[in-house]
Amino acid sequence: MQSTAAEDYVKAIYHHTEWQPEPVTPSQLATRLGLANSTVTEMVKKLAAAGLVHHRPYGAIELTRKGSLLALRQVRRHRVVETWLVERHGYEWDEVHDEAEILEHALSDRLLESIARSLGDPVRDPHGDPIPASDGTVTRPDAVLLAEARAGHEGAVVRISDNDPAMLRFLAEAGIALDSVLTVLGQKPYSGSIQVRASGGTVDLGPEVARAVWLAT
């Protein structure tokens, strides 16, 4: 079983556990994909029958080895395309996700690998997410979530979640991007905001942003 839908499902399951260890539940997967729970339940049954996932009724969903390989293939395609759009076609980092969702299914393997070579075989996409190698290996940076970093921690930004394009635009306007060095000054009382020092000065970042930015340890 290798349809566009199956590719999207296994990629979404992979994304859920890429930066945290808890497996995804059917309801969480439905929310991530913007689909009804019943639709996801039926598709998960098909994925399980195809040997792509492990799933027991009412339990979490986990990728099999076969499912992981398919997910990594799609993640590589998506992130190479995002990098290509930014580096070669003038897209901003908040504009590439939807385009990549379409193109990742349309490009041949030969063209995809040619694009990767032309970019110098990048190891991360415009948001810092690691690009799996063509053999499926992944190298992730040692990182801590900004929301969990202690006061005084200083580190370069190694990853910013691309789930919210508006947040990416906000961070760009604040002068915060990949490789920006941030110093955590501490959490402000009552507001929940975390104050950081960046090259442009002191910035207050709300809880949503603090849970979308990873710093090098």
Secondary structure, 3 states (H helix, E strand, C coil): CCCHHHHHHHHHHHHHHHCCCCCECHHHHHHHHCCCHHHHHHHHHHHHHCCCEEECCCCCEEECHHHHHHHHHHHHHHHHHHHHHHHHHCCCCCCHHHHHHHHHHHCCHHHHHHHHHHCCCCCECCCCCECCCCCCCCCCCCEEEHHHCCCCCEEEEEEECCCCHHHHHHHHHCCCCCCCEEEEEEECCCCCCEEEEECCEEEEECHHHHCCEEEEC
